[in-house]
Amino acid sequence: MNILWLILSIMFLLVEAITVHLVCIWFAIGALVTLILSYFIQNIYIQWFVFLLISLISLIALRPLAKDKINNFKQNTNYQSLIGRKATLIETISPEQFGKIKINDVYWVAVTENEDETINKGDKVKIINIKGNKLIVEKL
C-alpha cells in the first residue's frame, strides 16, 4: 500500500501546483503522513482513517493561516489606480451630457455623483469612483 500513498501524494501535489488555490495541499499532507505511517501499520482501514483525519486537521488548522498570507497582496488594476487621481475636463459635464477627461492618452467618460451638477470644461476634477465605463468625478 506504500505505493498508493506515494502516488496519491504526487497526484495531490501536482494538482495543487497547477491550481495554486489551496485545493489539494491538505490531502497531499495527509497522504505523505499516511505514507510514512504505512511502513509501521499495515491495516488499510487505519491508513485511510489516518489519511482523512490528517487531511481534515491540516485543512482546519492551516488553511486560515495560509489564506491570510496568500490574500494579503492586492494589485490594483489599471482602472482602479485611477481613483484619487486629478484631471482636467476636456468636455463640460451637465445634466444633459457626459463630460470627458483624458488620462494617460486615454479618453474617459466623466459624470458627477449628483446628476444635477454642472462642471465646466477646463475645471480640475478628482476621480472618486468608477461605475461601468464612466469615471465619477468631483470638482476641486
C-alpha positions as CSV (number, residue, x, y, z in Angstrom):
1,M,0.0,0.0,0.0
2,N,3.0,2.3,0.3
3,I,2.9,2.9,-3.5
4,L,-0.7,4.0,-3.3
5,W,0.1,6.8,-0.8
6,L,3.2,7.8,-2.8
7,I,1.1,8.1,-6.0
8,L,-1.7,10.0,-4.1
9,S,0.9,12.4,-2.6
10,I,2.4,13.1,-6.0
11,M,-1.0,13.5,-7.6
12,F,-2.3,15.9,-5.0
13,L,0.9,17.9,-5.2
14,L,0.7,18.2,-9.0
15,V,-2.9,19.3,-8.8
16,E,-2.0,21.9,-6.2
17,A,0.9,23.1,-8.4
18,I,-1.4,23.5,-11.3
19,T,-4.3,25.2,-9.5
20,V,-2.4,27.1,-6.7
21,H,-5.7,27.8,-4.9
22,L,-5.1,25.6,-1.8
23,V,-7.3,22.9,-3.0
24,C,-5.3,19.7,-2.7
25,I,-2.4,20.6,-0.4
26,W,-4.3,19.3,2.6
27,F,-4.8,15.9,1.0
28,A,-1.1,15.8,0.0
29,I,-0.1,16.4,3.6
30,G,-2.5,13.6,4.7
31,A,-1.1,11.2,2.0
32,L,2.5,12.0,3.0
33,V,1.8,11.3,6.7
34,T,0.0,8.1,5.8
35,L,2.8,7.1,3.5
36,I,5.2,7.2,6.5
37,L,2.7,5.5,8.7
38,S,2.1,2.7,6.2
39,Y,5.6,1.4,6.9
40,F,4.6,0.7,10.5
41,I,0.8,-0.1,10.2
42,Q,-0.4,-2.5,7.5
43,N,-4.1,-2.2,8.2
44,I,-5.6,-0.3,5.2
45,Y,-8.6,0.9,7.2
46,I,-6.4,2.5,9.8
47,Q,-4.4,4.1,7.0
48,W,-7.5,5.5,5.3
49,F,-8.7,6.8,8.7
50,V,-5.3,8.5,9.4
51,F,-5.3,10.0,5.8
52,L,-8.7,11.5,6.3
53,L,-8.0,12.7,9.8
54,I,-4.7,14.3,9.0
55,S,-6.2,15.9,5.9
56,L,-9.1,17.3,7.9
57,I,-6.8,18.6,10.7
58,S,-4.4,20.2,8.3
59,L,-7.3,21.8,6.4
60,I,-8.9,23.2,9.6
61,A,-5.6,24.3,11.3
62,L,-3.5,25.6,8.4
63,R,-6.0,27.0,5.8
64,P,-6.8,30.2,7.7
65,L,-3.1,30.9,8.2
66,A,-2.2,30.2,4.6
67,K,-5.2,32.1,3.2
68,D,-4.2,35.2,5.1
69,K,-0.7,35.1,3.7
70,I,-1.9,34.5,0.1
71,N,-4.8,37.0,0.0
72,N,-2.8,39.7,1.8
73,F,-1.4,41.1,-1.5
74,K,-3.8,43.1,-3.7
75,Q,-2.7,44.6,-7.0
76,N,-4.7,47.5,-8.4
77,T,-5.8,47.1,-11.9
78,N,-5.5,49.9,-14.4
79,Y,-8.9,51.4,-13.8
80,Q,-8.7,51.0,-10.0
81,S,-5.5,53.0,-10.0
82,L,-7.4,56.0,-11.4
83,I,-9.4,56.5,-8.3
84,G,-8.0,59.6,-6.4
85,R,-6.2,61.0,-9.5
86,K,-6.8,64.5,-10.6
87,A,-7.6,65.6,-14.2
88,T,-8.8,68.5,-16.3
89,L,-12.2,68.3,-18.0
90,I,-12.0,68.5,-21.8
91,E,-15.8,68.5,-22.2
92,T,-18.3,70.0,-19.9
93,I,-20.4,67.8,-17.6
94,S,-24.0,68.8,-17.3
95,P,-27.4,67.2,-16.6
96,E,-27.8,66.8,-20.4
97,Q,-24.4,65.4,-21.3
98,F,-21.5,63.4,-20.1
99,G,-18.1,65.1,-19.8
100,K,-14.7,63.8,-20.9
101,I,-11.3,63.6,-19.4
102,K,-8.0,62.4,-20.7
103,I,-5.7,60.3,-18.6
104,N,-2.6,58.7,-19.9
105,D,-3.6,59.3,-23.5
106,V,-7.0,57.5,-22.9
107,Y,-10.3,59.4,-23.1
108,W,-12.8,58.6,-20.4
109,V,-16.4,59.5,-20.0
110,A,-16.9,61.5,-16.8
111,V,-20.0,62.1,-14.7
112,T,-20.7,63.6,-11.4
113,E,-22.3,61.8,-8.4
114,N,-25.0,64.4,-8.3
115,E,-26.7,64.3,-11.7
116,D,-27.9,67.9,-11.5
117,E,-24.3,69.3,-11.1
118,T,-22.5,71.1,-13.9
119,I,-18.7,71.2,-14.2
120,N,-17.2,73.3,-16.9
121,K,-14.6,72.5,-19.5
122,G,-11.1,73.2,-18.1
123,D,-12.1,72.7,-14.5
124,K,-10.0,70.4,-12.3
125,V,-11.7,67.3,-11.1
126,K,-10.8,64.4,-8.8
127,I,-11.8,60.8,-9.7
128,I,-13.8,59.4,-6.7
129,N,-15.2,56.2,-8.1
130,I,-15.8,54.2,-11.3
131,K,-19.2,52.9,-12.4
132,G,-19.2,50.8,-15.5
133,N,-17.1,52.6,-18.1
134,K,-17.7,56.1,-16.5
135,L,-15.5,57.9,-14.1
136,I,-17.3,59.5,-11.2
137,V,-15.7,62.9,-10.5
138,E,-16.0,65.8,-8.2
139,K,-14.9,69.4,-8.8
140,L,-11.8,70.5,-6.9
